[in-house]
Amino acid sequence: MARPFGFTHRHFTHRHPGRLAASAAAAAAAALVLGIGHLVAVFIAPVSSPFFVLGATVVDHTPKWLKDSAIRWFGANDKLALAITMAAVMAVAAAMIGLLARRHLAWAAGSLSALGLVVAGAALLRPTATPLFVVPAVIGSLAGIAALCALFLVPAESDQQAGPTRRGFLLALTGVAAAAVAAGAAGRFVGTRLRDIAGDRAAFVLPRVTAPAPPVTPEMDRVVPGLTRFITPAASFYRVDTALQLPSLTRGQWRLRIHGMVEREIRLDFDELSARRAVESLITLTCVSNEVGGDLAGTALWTGYRLSDLLAEAGPSPEADMILSRSVDGFTASTPSAAVLGNPDALLAVAMNGEPLPVAHGYPARMIVPGLYGYVSATKWVVDLELTRFDRAQAYWTERGWATRAPIKTSSRIDVPAAFAKLDAGPVTVAGVAWAQGRGIEAVEIQVDEGPWQRTTLAAAYSLDTWRQWTWTWDASPGTHALRVRAVDATGSVQTDARSTPFPDGATGWHSRVVMVR
């Protein structure tokens, strides 16, 4: 009697479903690998989840040009774009395994097993890995192989009619897919209960500030439609980092270690940190990936503890010229110690704009060092500060060719009018922001077409470490016009017009916009 799905081997029949069904079956098995792996990782370390191991490995090995392109195209949604891309690639790989399983189930199972071993090996290479990091990938792979066998094998005695076998296949496929979803949801639920970050953050009472920041006056923060406000809301503040999954760290779990070239090693828990003197600083942060005219910059009121005071307790060696900071997820940044020691505005921050740090911005504690691009100064979820030397250690991005010391370059941006805006002839408000942290902004100039540079009106300066708004009233004449802006810092240096990409030490060039006047 002909068998509709294959041949009998001992007590099982090898199914041969259609190509689409076989691809769906392998995709369900692969999803089970990720779901089970994610659930198991909750009890070991969230970052050991197979999906996040793969994502972090991809991020680590992404070429510089592709990283910059992703940030330029997707901005704060770059992690979502990566996740979607990974899911698409995994779906294609699963489809190939499914097609292989139609004819050679053992080979398909071996392929899935090999992929599991690759993920397990990648997990061991994560910066914070322990031998247990392989467990989620191994258990997930075993579950996936079992599911693959359940989908492509059926007891021989049940293969008497085509109908029941097809129904059995669909039931098995539905069961595996449901198990994958349930495992992933269970991992998320259990992880939330084990690490209730939202509850921990809601219960956090901000420290009493002994040295409040000076207030922002109306002269510093002009209200012009379309003009960037002086203080950036946390919800609008840019986020660029390597974390595919936001670290889950409560205040009770947080510890800070200060060590290396110091007289004494210091270890602090959050209660011990909170016993120290809290201060406030208004600081503008800038990402090195910010393109000319980009929005990867923002100003916030940061509350925390002076890094110079914390380091002084450890007694740093005068030979140490670098602070190697580490995040709980293993990311590292190398900060010149001279930018921190004696700088009252370099903080271990615990609050942003009068609220506990958002998780995406480093809860429960992060570094803030003014005047330097974020990749060397603004480590989020920070748990380790090592005093060392630039000739002895390298950090995450400097290992990948980015500049070792990264002072922020003088920059300016046109916020209004919008690019290619259609305007009426007559008075038009042109406005934007400029920054040169550590030096301050002395002037901002605007140029229309190839005309003379003209001084704009600056909002009052808050400090050398914050941006300044600027405005200019233009008597616009009909036609198409190009507007250009440049800034002059407080040392008298004029922003360069030479165009350069963000790599390796920040973009340069004048921002311009084309508008049409009726």
Secondary structure, 3 states (H helix, E strand, C coil): CCCCCCCEECCEEECCCCHHHHHHHHHHHHHHHHHHHHHHHHCCCHHHCHHHHHHHHHHHCCCHHHHHHHHHHHHHHHHHHHHHHHHHHHHHHHHHHHHHHCCCHHHHHHHHHHHHHHHHHHHHCCCCCCHHHHHHHHHHHHHHHHHHHHHHEEEHHHCCCHHHHHHHHHHHHHHHHHHHHHHHHHHHHHHHHHCCHHHHHHCCCCCCEEECCCCCCCCCCCCCCCCCCCCCCHHHCCCCCCCCCCCCCCCCCCEEEEEECECCCEEEEHHHHHCCCEEEEEEEEECCCCCCCCCCEEEEEEEEEEHHHHHHHHCECCCCCEEEEEECCCCEEEEEHHHCCCCCCCEEEEEECCEECCHHHCCCCEEECCCECHHHCCCCCEEEEEEECCCCCCCCCHHHCCCCCCECCCEEEEEECCCCCEECCEEEEEEEEEECCCCCEEEEEEEECCCCCEECEECCCCCCCCCEEEEEEEEECCEEEEEEEEEEECCCCECCCCCECCCCCCCECCEEEEEEEC
